């Protein structure tokens, strides 16, 4: 299934020499990053701890129904206003914070995207993310709708990291045994859960973490090509 998604010949390394046969990658905190400057400015002005809006919005109580696809992204965003009003004791301040959070711009990390593109020439790359029903639109806005061989969204499959089932679903979509998958995530709990399933896993904090994890595959292929 993976090979059918690629046009033209693919330089396949010897399977026995590959350190892994599929890359499973998180989205937010690895590929996508948000501009939180306005949100932080408002939180300082309102004497809230920096990050208070995100902590509330992404709390289990508010976020999990959206992540599991039980409610739409729009319904989740609507739930922020009463929660922020309770936090700030001001409907006006709550509205400003909600608008800053929802309207924050985002960018895709160019270094990470370039690394993923290199890997896709060798093994399938699967996006595995705890996402809302808006994921497809978000990928399109960032020009990433065709950047992955498969997309496993928690809102679409009804299960979220760190539940082992989402890792198994992702490996199945990649067509690779779980033990032959490399999983990358910025949340340590998700990384540890992947390891428990039997995957190789990397805790992402900066692009160099990903580059080092991919080096055995990318450098190995470069060496093989230069020797042939």
Beta strands, then each sheet from edge to edge (+ up, - down):
strand 1: 22-25
strand 2: 32-34
strand 3: 106-108
strand 4: 124-129
strand 5: 150-153
strand 6: 181-185
strand 7: 200-203
sheet 1: 5+ 4+ 1+ 6+ 7+
sheet 2: 2+ 3-
end
